[in-house]
């Protein structure tokens, strides 16, 4: 059954200060130190070692990239060593920058939770939340009609997020998706799917194969409007299920605190691209 309450739209992340009634979750200072210091140092060392081996590699008739290695080997010292270290450090900083974007962060309070990844945020009211769980590398929030209100793929500390959600009365599901058994693998011409759903799933299959993440997420949103929840595994195969009416879903009681969450609808926090 299609839902009357669409998932919350994405918005640019906002800075929400920590306070006693909010819990901020994200990478620790140690995690960021390793990221921003470790990758530049590692990059500098690796590229410097390659520069030292340039002459030897250039002498091998079967080695690839003979031209660049011969050029590096012909450069004087200490310029080549300094240049190699600088280039390696810059490459390490670039890797650290993109790795930072992969962290899922959250500001979780008694009324709503704001989740962010890759500079895109979504805000979900606690009263609209029926289940929160980890699904592979994704953090998922379900509504009372089993629609996915949020699915954020990235790196996150499961235990810290679980503790924060439980602290504020959200129904964290340690066993994962309570509707996992409803999913079926999608194949073309399944009779219980409409032509429109098949068309969207086919287009999404193509987007996944091409690595077009934004297109795949947009098509996920369009399928949700038809009452179809979709996810994919490591092999990119898509699995789908239908949403349920809120009255058909089991009692969404917080397994961590025993607090009844009640019913509600997700609210938009702005406009933007999905994650």
N, C-alpha and C positions, 0 to 999 in steps of 0.2 A: 504494500500500500504506500503510495507516495506520501511524503511528509509535507505538512503545511508550514513547517518551520525550517527554512534552509539553514545550512551550517553558517557560522559566523564568517564574515568576509575578513580578509587579511588587511592589515594596516601597517604603516611604518611603526617600528618599535618606539615606545616612549620610555623615558627614564622614570621609574617609579621608585622612590626612596624606600629603603627598608624601615620597618617600624615594628613595634611589639605585636601588632595584629597582622603582619605580613611576613612571609618567609621567602627569601630570595634563594634560588637554587641555580647553580651553574658550575663551571670549572673552578677549582680551588686556585689559590695563589700559587701553590706548588705546580699545579697542572700548567698554568700560564707561564710560569718561569721556565719550565722544561721546554715548552713550546717555543717561546720567543727567544730564549737563550740557546737551547739545545740545537734547534734546526740551523741557525746561522753558523754556529761553531762547526757542526757536522758538515754543512755545505762547504765551508772554507777549507776544512781538512781534506774532503774528498776531491775537490777541484784542484787543490794544491798537489795532492798525490798524483792526480792525472797529469798535471803539468810536468812533474818530475819524471813521469814515465813516458812523456811524449816522444823523446828521441828513440827509446826502445821500441815503442809501438810503430813509429814511422819506419823502422828498419825491417819490419815484418812484411813481406810482399803480399800476404793474404789478408792483412788487417784492413778493416774499413776506415773511411775518413782519413786517408793518407794525407791529403792536402792540409787540413786543419792541424793535424799532429806535427807535420813537418814545419808549418808556420810557427807553432808554439815552440818547437825545439830550436828554431833559429833565433828566437828573441833573447836578448841579453838578461843577465841577472844583475840586480835583484828585481828588476821591473816585472819579469814574468811571474815570480813567486808572489810579489805583492798584488799584481793584477789578478792572479788566480784566486788568492785568498779573498779579495774584495768581491769578485764575481760569485764565488761560492757562497759568501755570506749573504749577498743580495738574493741569490736563488733560495737560500734557506729562509730568509725573511718572507719571500713570496709564498713559499710553502706554508709557513706559519700563519700568514694572513688568511689563506684559503682554509686552512685547518680550523682556525678560530671561528670562521663562519659556520662550520659544521657542528658546533656545540649547540645543544638545545638548552636554553635558559628559561627560568620561570620566576614570576613574582606571584605567590599564592596567598590569598587572603580568605577571610570567612565569607565574603560575598562573591568574589570572582577570582579567576586565575588567568594571568597573562603569560602566554608561552611564546617564545621567540626562537627562530632559527634563520640563518642566512638573511638577517636584517628585516625579516617579515614577522609580524606579531599577530596573534589571535587571542581574543579575550572571551572567556566563557563563564557565565554566571554559575555559581554553585548549584542553584536550584534547578538549572537546566541539565545538570550532569547526572547521568545514571551509572556510569562506570568509567574508570580510568585504569589503563594497563599498558604494559610493554608488549609490543608485537614485533619480534625481531629487533631491528634497529630503530623502530618507530615508537613514539609515545602517542597513544590514542585516547581520545575522549569520546564517549558515546552519549547521545541524548536518550530521553525516555522512550522514544519510538525506535531506538537502536540505530538511528542515523549516526554516522561519524561526524561529530562536530569539529574535531581536530584530528589530524594525523600528521605528525611532524617526525621526519626522518633525520637522524643525526646522532651525535655522540652525547650521551648523558649518563649520569650516575643513577641507576635504578633505585637503589636503596635510599638515597637522599630525596629523590622525588617522591617515593612512596611515603617516607616519613612526613614530608611537608604536606602532601595531600591528606594524609590521615589526621594530621594535627588540626587541620581546618575543616574536618568533617566531610571530605570527599570520599566516594566509594572506590577506593583502590582495590583492584582485583589481582592478587598475587599469582593466581593460576592463569592469568592471561584473558583472552577474549571469551566472554561467557557465551558467545554465539558462534564460536569457531566451527561447531558441528553443522551449522547451517550453510556453510560455504560449499559451492560446487565448482568444479573446473569448467571454464567456459570453452565451448566448442561451437563452431558455426552451425547454424540451422537448428539450434535447440528450440523445440516447439513452445516452451514455457517462457520465452523471452520475445518481446515485441521486435518488429523490424527496426525501430528506432534504437532500441538498446543494442541490438546486434551491430548496427552501423557504428555506434559510439565505441563499442568494445573492439571492433575491427580497427577503427582509427587509432584507438589507444594502443592496441597491439603493435601497430606500425610505429607509433611514437616511442614506445618502450624499446623496440629493436634499434631505432635510430638514436636512442639516448636523449630524446627531446623531453626533458623533465617537465618544463612548464606546460607543454601541450598535454602531456599525460595527466598532470594535475587538473588542468582545465576540463579535460574529458571526464575525470573522476567526479568533478563538481556537476557536470551535466548529467551524468548517470545518477547521481544522488537526487537530482530533481525528478528523475523517473522512479525513485524509490529503490534504486539498486546501489548496494555497497560493494565495492570492488577492491581487491588487493592482489598483489603479485609476489611470487617467490623469487629465489635467486635465479631460476631459469627463465624468468620473465613471463611465465605462464600465469594467466589471470584466473582468479577465483571470485565468484560473486554470490551474493545472497540478497534477499529482499528485506526491506525494513519491516518492522512490526508496529502495529498500533500500540500506543502506550498502555492500553488496557490489556494487551496480550503479553506484555513483557512481565517477567517475574519481579517480585519486590526488590527494589534497588536499595537495600539497606547496607550501610557502611560496615564492611567486615572488620574494619580496624577499630571503630569506636562504637558501633551499634546504633548510630544516629540515623534516623530516617531522613532521606534527602528530600523527598517530596517531588512535586512536578514543577515544570517551568519551561521556558523557551529560551534558546540562545539569542543573544543580542549582538548586533553588528557593532564593530569597533571602528569601522571605516572601510575604505576601499583599497584594493591592491591585488596582487597575484597570490594564488594559493601556494601552500607548501606541503 
